[in-house]
């Protein structure tokens, strides 16, 4: 499979915690224009994150709601896959299954889900939502997934579990994508990796060098074979933040600018809550704070040719999808589409739009 190019939709108005104004805004007008343009210049997928508070610019800043945004984008795009994040504590699985199936029809079969187990306690408290401890949240996610998949595939579905009860439920129409919209998920704890290997379709990873990603892929493939024998192979995605300039020196200057932690600290308290609520395989740095999802560790920094070569390394490591971040988003995606995508297509690494 050729490497697909995805990007994070800027539902928080930017991705840089140390840069106050990135020339982006958390508005419908901004994300609509970006989605329509992105599918024309060669991007395959957008990930729409789900948080009720702004994780990047601080809780007081605006943030778009994921599922209503996805429904609207489904109606104004034609080719772009819409991967929508979903937090099981935010949504009853029966209602979410119905809503997702409906959006999949609006999109003509272009919906996928990124299942995210909640980590932000303050957010849950503010909105009166459940907040599970680490292992409990994966137990919830496992049952939640069973309900959603059952409703998507069975004529009448029954379920009696610890958290949810479904009685002879009918969900029609079913999603267009079969057997269901692809289920992506990430996590670095043993509980998370076993759940994903058993019950999901794809594993998404924080940024890391290709050699480390290759080891993670091998581990998840082994888990898949052990926990879900006979299931289709897992797909694999990796986050990456792109710093593309004409020269290496120019890219390094931009890197220094965006990792200057003196710029702003409004998001640091919820970042600390995320660290406390997760079980990561690696220690994080202030550079990881500056750009979310360890995006700088993917090494997509420099002139066009080295960035294209790095992406080809990820494909050789077994990666199917890159989930990219840019700032300012529209301008840097245009630069990437003009200078990097043609290099990848020339080598046959990325499917043409």
C-alpha positions in Angstrom: 0.0 0.0 0.0 1.3 3.4 -0.9 1.9 5.9 1.9 -1.1 8.2 2.4 -0.8 11.8 3.5 -3.1 13.0 6.2 -3.2 16.2 8.4 -4.6 17.3 11.7 -7.4 19.8 11.1 -6.6 22.9 13.2 -9.8 22.8 15.4 -7.8 24.6 18.2 -6.6 27.4 16.0 -3.0 26.2 15.8 -0.5 23.6 17.0 2.3 25.6 18.7 2.0 26.1 22.4 4.7 28.7 22.5 3.5 30.9 19.6 0.6 33.1 20.5 -0.7 33.9 17.0 -0.1 31.4 14.3 -2.3 33.2 11.7 -5.0 30.6 12.1 -8.4 30.6 13.8 -10.7 28.0 15.2 -13.6 28.8 12.9 -15.8 26.9 10.5 -14.8 29.2 7.7 -11.1 28.3 8.2 -11.6 24.5 8.4 -14.0 24.4 5.4 -11.6 26.3 3.2 -8.7 24.1 4.3 -10.6 20.8 3.7 -11.8 21.8 0.3 -8.3 23.0 -0.8 -6.4 20.1 0.8 -8.1 17.4 -1.3 -7.3 19.3 -4.4 -3.6 19.6 -3.7 -3.0 15.9 -2.8 -3.9 15.2 0.8 -5.9 12.0 1.4 -7.3 12.4 5.0 -7.9 14.8 7.8 -8.0 14.0 11.5 -10.6 16.0 13.4 -9.6 16.0 17.1 -12.2 15.9 19.8 -11.8 18.0 22.9 -14.4 20.3 24.5 -11.6 22.6 25.7 -8.6 24.0 23.9 -5.6 21.8 24.6 -3.1 23.9 22.7 -3.9 27.6 23.3 -5.3 27.2 26.8 -8.8 26.2 28.1 -10.2 29.7 27.6 -9.5 29.8 23.9 -12.1 28.7 21.3 -12.2 25.1 20.1 -14.4 23.5 17.4 -16.6 20.5 18.3 -15.5 17.5 16.3 -18.7 15.6 15.2 -20.8 18.6 14.0 -17.7 19.8 12.2 -17.2 16.4 10.6 -20.8 16.3 9.4 -20.5 19.7 7.8 -17.2 18.8 6.1 -18.7 15.6 4.8 -21.1 17.8 2.8 -18.5 20.1 1.2 -15.8 17.7 0.3 -15.6 14.9 -2.3 -12.5 12.8 -1.8 -11.0 13.5 1.6 -11.3 10.8 4.3 -12.7 12.3 7.5 -11.1 10.6 10.6 -13.1 11.9 13.6 -11.8 11.4 17.1 -14.3 10.0 19.5 -14.0 9.7 23.3 -16.1 6.9 24.7 -16.8 8.9 27.9 -18.3 11.7 25.7 -20.8 9.5 23.7 -23.2 6.7 24.4 -22.2 4.0 22.0 -25.7 3.5 20.6 -26.1 7.2 19.7 -22.6 7.5 18.4 -23.1 4.4 16.1 -26.2 6.0 14.6 -24.6 9.4 14.2 -21.4 8.0 12.6 -23.4 5.8 10.2 -25.4 8.9 9.1 -22.2 11.0 8.6 -20.7 8.1 6.6 -23.7 8.3 4.2 -23.4 12.1 3.9 -19.7 11.6 3.0 -20.3 8.7 0.6 -18.3 6.2 2.7 -15.4 8.5 3.7 -15.7 8.3 7.5 -13.2 6.7 9.9 -12.9 6.9 13.7 -10.0 7.6 16.0 -11.0 6.1 19.3 -9.4 8.1 22.2 -9.6 7.2 25.8 -10.0 10.4 27.8 -7.1 11.8 29.9 -8.1 15.4 30.8 -9.8 15.4 34.3 -10.6 19.1 34.4 -12.5 18.9 31.1 -14.6 16.0 32.4 -15.3 17.8 35.6 -16.4 21.0 33.9 -18.9 19.2 31.7 -20.1 16.7 34.2 -18.7 13.7 32.2 -17.3 10.5 33.6 -13.6 10.3 34.1 -12.1 6.8 34.3 -8.7 5.9 35.7 -6.2 4.5 33.2 -7.1 0.8 33.2 -10.8 1.5 33.7 -11.0 3.7 30.6 -9.7 0.8 28.5 -12.3 -1.5 29.9 -14.9 1.0 29.0 -13.5 1.4 25.5 -13.5 -2.4 24.9 -17.2 -2.6 25.8 -18.0 0.6 23.9 -16.4 -0.8 20.7 -18.3 -4.1 21.1 -21.6 -2.1 21.1 -20.7 0.1 18.2 -19.5 -2.7 16.0 -22.5 -4.9 16.9 -25.0 -2.1 15.9 -23.1 -1.5 12.7 -23.2 -5.2 11.6 -26.2 -7.0 13.1 -29.9 -6.6 12.1 -30.9 -6.5 15.7 -28.4 -6.1 18.5 -28.5 -7.0 22.1 -25.9 -6.3 24.7 -25.8 -6.6 28.5 -22.5 -5.4 29.9 -21.0 -3.6 32.9 -21.7 -0.2 31.5 -24.2 -0.4 28.6 -27.4 -2.3 27.8 -28.9 -2.5 24.4 -32.2 -4.3 23.7 -33.1 -5.6 20.3 -31.8 -2.4 18.7 -32.2 -1.7 15.0 -29.7 0.6 13.3 -30.5 1.4 9.7 -29.0 2.3 7.4 -25.7 0.7 8.2 -22.5 2.5 7.4 -21.4 2.4 3.7 -17.9 1.2 4.6 -17.8 -2.5 5.3 -17.6 -4.2 7.7 -17.6 -0.8 9.4 -15.8 2.6 9.2 -12.1 1.9 10.0 -11.3 2.2 13.7 -7.9 3.9 14.5 -6.5 4.2 18.0 -3.3 5.0 19.8 -1.7 4.3 23.1 1.5 3.1 24.6 0.4 1.1 27.7 0.1 -2.6 27.6 -3.7 -2.3 28.1 -4.0 0.1 25.1 -1.8 -2.0 22.8 -3.6 -5.2 23.5 -7.0 -3.6 23.0 -6.0 -2.0 19.7 -4.4 -5.2 18.4 -7.6 -7.2 19.3 -10.4 -4.8 18.5 -9.3 -2.0 16.1 -8.2 -1.7 12.5 -5.2 0.6 12.8 -2.6 1.8 15.3 -1.6 5.4 15.3 1.6 6.5 17.0 3.2 9.6 18.3 6.1 10.9 16.4 9.3 8.9 16.5 12.2 8.1 14.1 11.4 5.4 11.5 13.6 2.8 13.1 11.7 3.1 16.4 8.4 3.1 14.6 9.4 -0.1 12.8 10.0 -1.8 16.1 6.5 -0.7 17.3 5.0 -2.0 14.1 6.6 -5.4 14.6 5.3 -5.6 18.2 1.8 -4.7 17.2 1.8 -7.2 14.3 2.8 -9.9 16.7 0.0 -8.9 19.1 -2.5 -8.9 16.3 -1.5 -12.5 15.3 -1.8 -13.6 18.9 -5.0 -11.8 20.0 -7.0 -11.7 16.8 -5.9 -14.6 14.6 -7.5 -14.4 11.2 -8.2 -10.7 11.4 -7.1 -8.4 8.6 -3.6 -6.9 9.1 -3.4 -3.7 11.1 -2.7 -0.4 9.4 -0.2 2.0 10.9 -0.2 5.8 11.2 2.5 8.2 12.6 2.2 11.8 13.7 4.7 14.3 12.3 5.2 18.1 12.4 6.6 19.5 9.2 9.2 22.3 9.1 9.9 22.8 5.4 12.3 25.5 4.2 14.5 25.9 1.2 17.6 25.3 3.3 18.5 23.3 6.4 19.6 26.5 8.1 16.2 28.1 7.5 14.5 25.1 8.9 16.6 25.2 12.0 15.8 28.8 12.6 12.1 28.0 12.4 12.6 25.1 14.8 14.3 27.4 17.3 11.4 29.9 17.1 8.6 27.4 17.7 10.4 25.6 20.6 11.1 28.7 22.6 9.1 27.8 25.7 9.3 31.4 27.0 6.7 32.4 24.4 3.6 31.1 26.3 2.7 28.8 29.1 -1.1 28.8 29.0 -1.4 25.2 28.0 1.2 23.8 30.4 -1.1 22.8 33.2 -3.4 20.6 31.1 -0.2 19.2 29.4 0.9 18.1 32.9 -2.5 16.5 33.4 -2.0 14.6 30.2 1.4 13.3 31.4 -0.1 12.2 34.7 -3.0 10.4 33.0 -1.1 8.4 30.4 1.5 5.7 30.4 4.1 6.6 27.9 7.0 4.5 26.7 9.4 7.5 26.7 10.1 10.6 28.7 9.0 13.8 27.1 11.0 17.0 26.6 10.1 20.7 26.4 10.3 20.2 22.6 7.5 17.6 23.0 5.6 20.2 24.9 6.1 22.8 22.2 4.5 20.7 19.5 1.8 18.1 20.3 2.0 14.4 19.7 5.8 14.3 19.7 5.6 15.6 16.1 9.1 16.9 16.0 10.6 13.5 16.7 9.6 12.3 13.3 12.3 14.4 11.8 10.4 16.1 9.0 12.6 19.2 9.2 14.6 20.6 6.4 14.7 21.1 2.7 12.2 19.3 0.4 14.5 16.4 -0.7 15.5 15.3 2.9 11.8 15.6 4.0 10.7 13.4 1.1 13.4 10.9 1.8 12.3 10.8 5.5 8.8 10.0 4.5 10.0 7.2 2.2 11.8 5.8 5.2 8.5 5.7 7.1 6.9 3.8 4.3 9.7 1.3 4.2 9.2 0.9 8.0 5.6 -0.2 7.4 3.7 3.0 7.9 0.6 3.4 5.8 -0.5 6.9 6.9 1.3 10.1 8.0 -0.7 12.5 10.1 1.0 15.8 9.6 0.8 19.2 11.3 1.8 22.5 9.8 1.9 26.2 11.0 0.5 28.4 9.5 -1.5 25.5 8.2 -2.8 26.7 4.8 0.4 28.3 3.7 2.7 25.5 4.8 0.4 22.8 3.3 0.6 24.6 0.0 4.4 24.7 0.2 4.5 20.9 1.1 2.1 20.1 -1.8 4.3 22.1 -4.3 7.7 21.0 -3.1 7.4 17.5 -1.5 4.4 15.7 -2.9 5.8 15.7 -6.5 9.0 14.1 -5.2 7.1 11.4 -3.5 4.9 10.7 -6.5 8.0 10.6 -8.8 9.3 7.8 -6.7 5.9 6.1 -6.5 5.8 6.4 -2.7 2.5 8.2 -2.5 -0.7 7.5 -4.4 -1.8 10.3 -6.7 -4.8 12.2 -5.8 
